């Protein structure tokens, strides 16, 4: 059975877009970026999470000007989101992730301090948040000293 195009969910969905903005804000924090810039990304993430309509659809239908009408979404953030919706990646996030060591990146996860972040990198050989999530789901994370079932599920 096929689904009409109008009823298919837009990809990426708002949750994924909000996560992208939150991850960007977290990386900016680890690099001691301007607090107002960090706040702008967090505010935009909050706005997008609360929306009932698809940001990807808004971008495709009305372009950047349409989402710049949203509270907390300015020209820089709309450009980033436009790039992400159309190309699946953003130069800003690529650059930020390239400038952060895996240990610093892991400390952006609640409950992960510097010591545990180092262990995760050394013992599991992972370098990205995506690989950390996979390790949590496949059970490898619980094999690291200092990670129990509750911390792994978090």
Secondary structure, 3 states (H helix, E strand, C coil): CCCCHHHCCCCCCHHHHHHHHHHHHHHHHHCCCCHHHHHHHHHHHHHHHHCCCCHHHHHHHHCHHHHCCCCCCCHHHHHHHHHHHHHCCCHHHHHHHHCCCHHHHHCCCCCCCHHHHHHHHHHHCCCCHHHHHHHHHHCHHHHCCCCCHHHHHC
